[in-house]
Amino acid sequence: DETNPPPTQSIKEHYWMSSEYAVGLVEINWADEVSSTRGPWKRFHVNADENNLGSMAGDYNFACGCVMLSGVFCSFLKAGRVGNMVVLLQTESKPIGVTCARNDSEEELTRNKNKFPRKSSVGEPMEIEAADVENDLGGNNQRPQQTMSHSSESNTKLVLVLGPYWPVYLFITWPAVLIFSSLAFFRAILPESSTAPLHTKILWGVCTLLLFWSLFNVGFRDPGIMKRFPELPADVDRSLSWRWNDQAKTFRPANARYDTDCGCIIEDFDHVCPWTGTAIGKKNMCYFKVFVLSVFTCLIFDVMLLGF
């Protein structure tokens, strides 16, 4: 673990280091994912020392091709990106990002804006001056002075978020749940000739609605993506044993973990569930428990009803 982030080496790393979220080094947006010369399909084996990025280059390693689907579909839908998470909706927030101390003239700044435009999509940095980027990459190779103001000051809220395995979630889990529920409804609940007791039908309806509600909230909600803390917070609870994470260049509590599939740090990380398409963490653990309980309950009800 390091105590300070390394000098910025590229535009991609500028966006990475200025993100308000504790994410790993990934492409800037989904369109860049598709147009990447390396391509997700070539990332089965990653050299950890490539581009002198150490362990960061090995963090992004998908073998299932879900990231390729994300690149194709999410770039078409103009979806945002936080690590490898797909952001469909976020609350409006005051632009907070990296403020760079500059001595460039207004003419030089205007001249370079078209070459390196600002980004304001969710999960991407806000307020990075183009002249700063160019000055960092060329000539004197000096790193601009940066003041990171994320975490405690930002009020951005991720409302609808899909995990990296969203194709499994949308095209396997949801169809399976809907098919079994529809069979039970049209064959055992709706027909007037059904011999199932009324209270059984009511309980089935409650459990099925609970299943739909919990499955939606597990797969479409923020699992607990942590904000970036480049410095140890002053009001931190020392009992949580905060430590430095080199993959996301942030301090994190012991109960938070960087997940390579999600490409970000998840608070109270438990595991990644492909069937729900996302990580299970602080903000969706309750929904996940309800989902597991309701899916088995509904399965028992479906078998009972179809047997009548």
N, C-alpha and C positions, 0 to 999 in steps of 0.2 A: 504494500500500500504506500501511496505517496501522500505528501502533505499539501502539495500545490500542483495544479494542472500544468501540463507541458506547454511550451509556446505554440501558438496557433500556426498550423502549417498549410491550411487550405480553406477555401470558402465553405466547403462541407463541414469542416471542423468549427468554423465560426458559428454556423447555424447550430451545430451540436452543443457547443459550449454556452451559447446564449439562450438555449431553451429553458423555460421556467420549470420544466419537468425533469426528473431524474431519469434520463434516457441514455441508451448506449449510442454508439456511432453507427448510424444507418443513413440511407439516402435522404436527401432533403425533403422530397415529397414522393408521391406514388408515381408520378410521371417519370421522374428520374430513375425509379426502380426499373421501369420497363426499358428505358433507354440506356441503362448501365451497360458498359462494355463487357463487364464480367458476367452479369446476368445471374439470377437466383439459381438457375439450373446447374450452374458451374460451382456452386458453393457447398458441395458435399464435403470437400476437404479444404480447409482454409489454413494458410500459413500464418502462424501466430506472430511472426516477425515482419510480415509484409507491411511496406510503407512506414516501417519504424513505429508502428502503433501498438506493438506489444500485444497484450491479451485482448485489446479492443477489436482487432481485426477478426478474431475467432469467435466473437460473440454472436455474429449474425450467420446462422448456419441452419437453413431449412432444407430438409430432404423431401418433404411431402409436396412441395410446389404451391402451398397455400399463399406464400408471399408473392408468387408470380400472378396468381389470380387477384390478389389484392392490388397489385400494381396495375393490372389491366382494368378491372372494374372500378376501383376506387379513383383512379385518375379520370375515368369517364364521368363518374358521379361528382367529381370535385370534392371528394371527402378529405378531411384533414388527417394528420398523422402524428401520433405520439409514440415513438419507438416503432414497434410493429403493430400497434393498436390502431384500429380504424375509427376515427372520430366523425360521427354523423351529425352531431349537434352539440353546441356549447353555448353557454351564456355569454353575452357581451361583456367585455371587460376593458378597463383602461389599459392602453398599450404600455406594457412594462417589459423591459428587456435590457439590452446592453447600451450603456451610454458611454461613448468614447470621447476622450479629450482630444480635440483636433486643433491644428494650426493651419489647415488647408484653406485656401481662398474659396469664395462662393463659386467662382467660375470653374475651378477644378472639381468641386463637388458636383456641380450641375453636369459637367462634361462626362463624369463617370457613372452617373445614376442609371443611364440606359444599359450600361454594360453589366452592372451588378444591381438590379432593382431590389427594393425592399420586399420582404416577405411578411405577410400578416396572417397566414393561415394558422389554424390551431395546431399546436404542437411544434410550430416553427417559431424562430425568434422574431421579435419585433424590435423596431428601431435600431437597425444596424446600418450605419452610413456606408455607402458604396465606396467612398474615398478611403475609408478606414480599411476595407477589405483589400483594395488594390495596393495601398501603401504597405500593408502587411506582407503582401506576396512579392512585391518587386523591390528593386533597388537596394535600399538600406536594410531590408528584411527585418525591420524593427517591429516589435509588437506594440500596438497602441495601448494606451492606458485604458483599462476597463473598470467599470463599476457595475457589478452585478446586483440587481435588485429584484430578485424573484421571491419565491417562497412566501414569506410573511406579508409582503406588500401586494401580491397579485390576488385578484378576486375571480380569476377565471375558474369556471366550473364546467366539467365535462358531463353532459347530460345523457347523450346516447353514444355508447362506445361498443364496438365489436372487437373481440379478441382475434389473435392470429389464425385460429382454426374456425373462422366463421363459415367456410363452406360446409364443414361437417355439421355445424350447428343449424344452418339454414336449410341444407339439402338432405340431411339424414335424420337428425334428431327431431326437428319439427314435423316433417312428413310422417315419421313413424308414430309420433304422439297423435297427430291428427287422424291418421288412418285407423288406429285402434279405437280412438274415441268415437269416430264416426260410425264404425261398425257397431259398437255397443249402442249408440244413440238410435240409429235407424233400424236396428234389428231387435232391440230389447227395451228401449225407452219410449220411442215414438209410437209404435204400433198399438192400436187399441186391444189387440189380441194378446199382448204381453201379459205373462203371468207373474212378473216380478212385483214384489210388494211395493207400495207407494213410498214407504220410508227408505227402502233400498235405492229407489230412483232418485229421491231427494239427496241422499248421502252421496250417490255417484255424481250428481250434478255439482255439489259443493266441492268435492275432491277434484273433479275435472277442472273446474274454474280455478281452484287453488294451484293446480298443476300448471295451467297456462300462465297464470300470474307470476308464479315463482320462476318458471323457465324463462319468461321474458326478462325479468329483473336480473337474473343471473347473467344471461348472455348479452343484454343490451345496456348494462350499467357499468360504470367505472368500478373496477374491482378494488381500487385503492392505490392508484398511481400516485407515487410520492412526488412532491415538489423538490426541486434541487436546492441543496444547502451547501454552497461552496465554502462556507465557513460554519463552524459549529454555532448553532443558535445560542444566544445569551441566556434565554429562558428555558434551555433544554433540561429535561429531567435526567439527572446524572445516573439515576438508577436503571435507566434503559440501556446504558452502555453503548453510546453512539460510537461509530467507527467509520473510517474513510473507505469508500468504495471506488476503486480505480476504474471500473467499467463504465460508471455513470458520472464520475468526477463529482462526487457529493458525499457529505456525511449522511449516515443513515443509522437508525436505531437497530438494535440486535434482532428485533422481531420483523424487520423488513429485509427483503432479499431481492437481488437482481436476477431476473429470469431471462434467459437467452431467447426463449420463444417469443415472449412479449417485448423484449428489447427495452425494458424499463424496470425500475424498482417498484415492487408491490408491497404495501404495508400489510403486516400480519400474513405474509404469503404462506399458503398451505400447499397448493399444487396447481397444475394446469390440467383442466378437464377438457379433452377434445370434444366430448359430446355437447358441452355447453359453449365450446369454442373459445374459452377465455381462461384466465387465471382465477383462482379462488383466493380472495384476500379479505381485508378488513371490511370493505363496503358491500360485498355480496355474499359473505359467508352465511349470514342468516337466511338469505333467499335460497342458497344452495342446499342447506339442511332441510328447508321446507320442500324443495324440489325432490330431493332423494326420498323423503318420507311419502310425499304425494304420488310419486311415480309408481312406487311399489303398491301403495294402497289402490290406486286406479287400476293397476294391472290385475289385482285380485278381484276388484269389482267387475272389470271387463270380462274376465273368465267366468265369474259367477253369472253375470247377466246373459252372456252368450250361451250359457248352458241351460237356461230356462226354456 
